[in-house]
Amino acid sequence: MAALRSFAINQLRAAGHTNIAAGLREMALRPFERPLTLLGLN
């Protein structure tokens, strides 16, 4: 679980988010679209 959390935080930082909590909230707005877009899968 720690490895997945670190991966998520690193992906948010790579996307330009400086505030991780705000980035996580933004990703939670549309949980089936935004995380995939962040990873380049959508």
Biotite code that builds the C-alpha atoms (Angstrom):
import biotite.structure as struc

atoms = struc.array([
    struc.Atom([0.000, 0.000, 0.000], chain_id="A", res_id=1, res_name="MET", atom_name="CA", element="C"),
    struc.Atom([2.860, 2.365, 0.743], chain_id="A", res_id=2, res_name="ALA", atom_name="CA", element="C"),
    struc.Atom([4.304, 1.727, -2.705], chain_id="A", res_id=3, res_name="ALA", atom_name="CA", element="C"),
    struc.Atom([0.970, 2.575, -4.367], chain_id="A", res_id=4, res_name="LEU", atom_name="CA", element="C"),
    struc.Atom([0.676, 5.770, -2.333], chain_id="A", res_id=5, res_name="ARG", atom_name="CA", element="C"),
    struc.Atom([4.207, 6.797, -3.288], chain_id="A", res_id=6, res_name="SER", atom_name="CA", element="C"),
    struc.Atom([3.437, 6.073, -6.936], chain_id="A", res_id=7, res_name="PHE", atom_name="CA", element="C"),
    struc.Atom([0.292, 8.232, -6.783], chain_id="A", res_id=8, res_name="ALA", atom_name="CA", element="C"),
    struc.Atom([2.131, 11.101, -5.102], chain_id="A", res_id=9, res_name="ILE", atom_name="CA", element="C"),
    struc.Atom([4.949, 10.946, -7.645], chain_id="A", res_id=10, res_name="ASN", atom_name="CA", element="C"),
    struc.Atom([2.473, 10.986, -10.525], chain_id="A", res_id=11, res_name="GLN", atom_name="CA", element="C"),
    struc.Atom([0.745, 14.040, -9.070], chain_id="A", res_id=12, res_name="LEU", atom_name="CA", element="C"),
    struc.Atom([4.082, 15.821, -8.668], chain_id="A", res_id=13, res_name="ARG", atom_name="CA", element="C"),
    struc.Atom([5.065, 14.934, -12.239], chain_id="A", res_id=14, res_name="ALA", atom_name="CA", element="C"),
    struc.Atom([1.782, 16.437, -13.438], chain_id="A", res_id=15, res_name="ALA", atom_name="CA", element="C"),
    struc.Atom([2.677, 19.717, -11.740], chain_id="A", res_id=16, res_name="GLY", atom_name="CA", element="C"),
    struc.Atom([0.657, 19.541, -8.529], chain_id="A", res_id=17, res_name="HIS", atom_name="CA", element="C"),
    struc.Atom([2.539, 21.196, -5.693], chain_id="A", res_id=18, res_name="THR", atom_name="CA", element="C"),
    struc.Atom([-0.194, 20.633, -3.111], chain_id="A", res_id=19, res_name="ASN", atom_name="CA", element="C"),
    struc.Atom([-0.715, 16.862, -2.921], chain_id="A", res_id=20, res_name="ILE", atom_name="CA", element="C"),
    struc.Atom([-3.927, 17.077, -0.858], chain_id="A", res_id=21, res_name="ALA", atom_name="CA", element="C"),
    struc.Atom([-5.496, 19.422, -3.418], chain_id="A", res_id=22, res_name="ALA", atom_name="CA", element="C"),
    struc.Atom([-4.345, 17.147, -6.232], chain_id="A", res_id=23, res_name="GLY", atom_name="CA", element="C"),
    struc.Atom([-5.946, 14.130, -4.574], chain_id="A", res_id=24, res_name="LEU", atom_name="CA", element="C"),
    struc.Atom([-9.203, 16.039, -4.118], chain_id="A", res_id=25, res_name="ARG", atom_name="CA", element="C"),
    struc.Atom([-9.137, 17.052, -7.778], chain_id="A", res_id=26, res_name="GLU", atom_name="CA", element="C"),
    struc.Atom([-8.621, 13.451, -8.853], chain_id="A", res_id=27, res_name="MET", atom_name="CA", element="C"),
    struc.Atom([-11.524, 12.354, -6.624], chain_id="A", res_id=28, res_name="ALA", atom_name="CA", element="C"),
    struc.Atom([-13.995, 14.600, -8.465], chain_id="A", res_id=29, res_name="LEU", atom_name="CA", element="C"),
    struc.Atom([-14.261, 12.141, -11.348], chain_id="A", res_id=30, res_name="ARG", atom_name="CA", element="C"),
    struc.Atom([-12.567, 8.946, -10.131], chain_id="A", res_id=31, res_name="PRO", atom_name="CA", element="C"),
    struc.Atom([-13.053, 7.028, -13.379], chain_id="A", res_id=32, res_name="PHE", atom_name="CA", element="C"),
    struc.Atom([-11.621, 9.676, -15.716], chain_id="A", res_id=33, res_name="GLU", atom_name="CA", element="C"),
    struc.Atom([-9.056, 11.938, -14.097], chain_id="A", res_id=34, res_name="ARG", atom_name="CA", element="C"),
    struc.Atom([-6.628, 9.339, -12.717], chain_id="A", res_id=35, res_name="PRO", atom_name="CA", element="C"),
    struc.Atom([-6.527, 7.624, -16.115], chain_id="A", res_id=36, res_name="LEU", atom_name="CA", element="C"),
    struc.Atom([-5.861, 10.969, -17.796], chain_id="A", res_id=37, res_name="THR", atom_name="CA", element="C"),
    struc.Atom([-3.073, 11.678, -15.305], chain_id="A", res_id=38, res_name="LEU", atom_name="CA", element="C"),
    struc.Atom([-1.435, 8.378, -16.272], chain_id="A", res_id=39, res_name="LEU", atom_name="CA", element="C"),
    struc.Atom([-1.958, 9.033, -19.993], chain_id="A", res_id=40, res_name="GLY", atom_name="CA", element="C"),
    struc.Atom([-4.342, 6.108, -20.430], chain_id="A", res_id=41, res_name="LEU", atom_name="CA", element="C"),
    struc.Atom([-7.392, 8.060, -21.460], chain_id="A", res_id=42, res_name="ASN", atom_name="CA", element="C"),
])
